[in-house]
Amino acid sequence: MRAKSIILPLLLYALGSTCWAEDLIRTGGVCGGLVVQLGCGDVTDMLALSIHEAYLVQGLDTDPAQVAAARQKIREAGTYGRVTASVFDGKSLPYLDNTVYLLIADADTFVDHA
């Protein structure tokens, strides 16, 4: 998969950006489409990434409990559909080539095949 990758979303926190999601999307050069976050631990991040209706955000996690908790929080926020969470195997991203416009992962995240 040829996806634009931004590996250091925490860097924007460190820089003190109040609009880190907007900065991240602008830095990635993405004007809309599918944004994928590896790890569903912080639903706040996924919700922030859905700042515009042109984006669909999907969180992927290998832990079914994390995904279930994320789905509940997404429903409570009223954004389910535009923001979703799914379990994946941690090895391969479950998308066709050129589907994901922005892939966000922290430094501890590893995927065998992108």
C-alpha positions as CSV (number, residue, x, y, z in Angstrom):
1,M,0.0,0.0,0.0
2,R,1.3,3.4,-0.9
3,A,-0.1,5.5,2.0
4,K,1.4,8.7,3.3
5,S,2.6,8.0,6.7
6,I,3.0,10.4,9.7
7,I,4.8,8.4,12.4
8,L,5.2,11.0,15.1
9,P,1.8,12.5,16.1
10,L,3.1,13.0,19.6
11,L,5.6,15.5,18.2
12,L,2.7,17.9,17.6
13,Y,1.7,17.5,21.3
14,A,5.2,18.4,22.3
15,L,5.2,21.5,20.0
16,G,2.1,22.7,22.0
17,S,-0.2,22.8,19.0
18,T,-3.8,23.4,20.0
19,C,-5.0,22.3,16.7
20,W,-2.8,19.2,16.3
21,A,-5.3,17.3,14.2
22,E,-5.6,20.1,11.7
23,D,-1.8,20.5,11.7
24,L,-1.3,16.7,11.2
25,I,-3.7,16.6,8.3
26,R,-2.2,19.7,6.7
27,T,1.3,18.3,7.1
28,G,0.3,15.1,5.5
29,G,-1.2,17.0,2.5
30,V,-4.5,15.2,2.8
31,C,-7.7,17.0,1.6
32,G,-10.1,14.2,2.5
33,G,-10.6,10.5,2.4
34,L,-9.7,7.7,4.8
35,V,-7.5,8.4,7.7
36,V,-6.3,5.4,9.7
37,Q,-4.9,5.5,13.3
38,L,-3.1,2.4,14.5
39,G,-4.1,1.9,18.1
40,C,-7.6,2.7,19.6
41,G,-6.4,3.6,23.1
42,D,-7.1,7.3,22.8
43,V,-10.5,7.8,21.1
44,T,-10.0,11.6,21.6
45,D,-7.4,11.5,18.9
46,M,-9.7,9.7,16.5
47,L,-12.5,12.1,17.2
48,A,-10.2,15.1,16.7
49,L,-9.1,13.7,13.4
50,S,-12.7,13.7,12.1
51,I,-12.7,17.5,12.2
52,H,-14.1,17.8,8.7
53,E,-16.8,15.8,7.0
54,A,-14.4,15.1,4.1
55,Y,-12.5,12.6,6.3
56,L,-13.5,9.1,7.4
57,V,-11.4,8.0,10.4
58,Q,-10.8,4.3,11.3
59,G,-8.9,3.2,14.4
60,L,-7.3,-0.3,14.2
61,D,-6.2,-2.3,17.2
62,T,-5.1,-5.8,17.9
63,D,-6.9,-5.8,21.2
64,P,-10.7,-6.5,20.9
65,A,-11.3,-5.0,24.4
66,Q,-9.7,-1.7,23.2
67,V,-11.8,-1.7,20.1
68,A,-15.0,-2.4,22.0
69,A,-14.2,0.5,24.4
70,A,-13.4,2.8,21.5
71,R,-16.7,1.9,19.7
72,Q,-18.7,2.8,22.8
73,K,-17.0,6.2,23.2
74,I,-17.4,6.9,19.5
75,R,-21.1,6.1,19.8
76,E,-21.4,8.4,22.8
77,A,-19.8,11.2,20.9
78,G,-22.3,10.7,18.1
79,T,-19.7,10.3,15.4
80,Y,-20.1,6.5,14.7
81,G,-20.0,6.1,10.9
82,R,-17.6,8.8,10.2
83,V,-15.3,7.4,13.0
84,T,-15.1,3.7,13.4
85,A,-12.8,1.1,15.2
86,S,-11.9,-2.4,14.1
87,V,-9.8,-5.3,15.1
88,F,-6.9,-6.2,12.9
89,D,-4.1,-8.8,13.0
90,G,-1.3,-6.4,13.6
91,K,0.5,-7.7,10.5
92,S,-1.3,-6.4,7.4
93,L,-3.5,-3.4,6.9
94,P,-7.0,-4.5,5.8
95,Y,-7.2,-2.2,2.8
96,L,-6.7,-2.2,-0.9
97,D,-3.8,-0.3,-2.3
98,N,-4.2,3.5,-2.5
99,T,-7.2,3.5,-0.2
100,V,-5.7,5.1,2.9
101,Y,-4.7,8.7,2.5
102,L,-3.1,9.2,5.9
103,L,-1.8,6.5,8.2
104,I,-1.0,7.6,11.8
105,A,1.1,5.4,14.1
106,D,3.2,6.0,17.1
107,A,6.9,4.9,17.3
108,D,6.0,1.6,19.0
109,T,3.6,0.5,16.3
110,F,4.8,-2.0,13.7
111,V,3.0,-3.4,10.7
112,D,4.6,-6.2,8.6
113,H,2.9,-5.2,5.4
114,A,1.5,-1.8,4.6
